[in-house]
Amino acid sequence: MQETILLTGFGPFGEHTHNPSQDAVQAMDGRSCEGFRFKALTLPVQLERATEALEEALAGAPVAAVIACGIYGDASGPVRLELAARNRLHYSVPDVDGKLCRDEVIEAGAPELLYGTLPLAGIKQRLEREGVACTLSEDAGSYLCNAVFYWLARRGLPEGTPVGFVHLPHGAEAQPDNLKALHAAAEETARRLAAQRVEATA
Ligand code: PCA
């Protein structure tokens, strides 16, 4: 069976009645690269329901990597390739169920910081070649994007399953570059996995 690389975006929240991260992942849905098929999933901006949807997706077809994405506060800043997620929940906008978290942790006793495992250097190089402004970021915030990234890094996916988070600017004029960013992240991750498998059998 062809393995799946799961791409997640988020639904609406706060003033964002439409969330462009959803369009960026949907544009990749059903495409494939190096024998991996990309599957898009839109998560609700609510932690329990978002993680339930992720669990359900992970329980389906085998998942070789998870690339989560969402929008951040700037309309037109660079694509932010997130390096790490923090064990922190501090919302400035309620989630879609109206819940507001203040100075909470995602999981008591769990590490403060967890690192992602996507091939960020390769993704960044490709985006630079394509003229897409991007930066490595050490702060994924303290809302749902960071929380989903933390949950994925903490979830204990099989060894060698890359997971990570890409934060996108939300303005309409940024959307062509957002599509390129998801395309690059998905394909570079597929290529890295394919190369690792060749090495492992060599
Ligand atoms: N951005 C929010 C959550 C959903 C989204 O697209 C964040 O940065 O946490």
Residues whose N, C-alpha, C, O or C-beta is under 5 A from the ligand:
A	BS01	PCA	F10 S21 V45 G70 I71 Y72 A140 G141 Y143 L144 C145 N146
